[in-house]
């Protein structure tokens, strides 16, 4: 590993909270009578909360004001946070933890780059509250991916240049954000087939071979 820093997306990379997002959005959509299924949910991956809500409301016959949208987004988030409390350190795989530990042992600085405003809560639930050298999340950015802001902030917090950092992402929008910010990238899941990704990972532990 020739990078001084590694910046990880959270959901779909370090852990998987998709089911909780889906359950919360589904409950919100059902309450307002808007059709929502897992296919639509797939469009929300790597997208901010308000942008996700706009996607869901595409099927609504009602036009919502910004105030009403804010209320719906807050309702969803409260449902989601309640569901997150079901998470425990057991939701962090041994492969992910041991790989990150080895990167640390090799002298890499580790950061989180997540658009989620609940990132710190999730890290606490996983037992990673003080683990990362820096955390950049939805509380310190104004633009979500594919804007590179969250990664640029993470690099800034690490006091590193983007070219010296590797971004690890599972979403296409995340790889686009890494490219836009001047970072090298490693993709896992759907991001592994991004045409411009630097490294395609079959498993999280493949990071150790870079």
Buried (B, 14 or more C-beta within 10 A) or exposed (E): BEBBBBBBBBBBBBBBBBEBBBBBBBBBBEEBEBEBEEEBBEEBBBBBBEBBBBBBBEEEEEEBEEEEBEEBBEBBBEBBBEBBEEBEEEBBBEEBBEBBEBBBEEEBBBBBBBBBBBBBBBBEBBBBEEBBBBBBBBEBBEEBBBBBBBBBBBBBBBEBEBEBBBBBBBBBBBBBBBBBBBBBBBBBBBBBEBEEBBBBBEEBBBBEEB
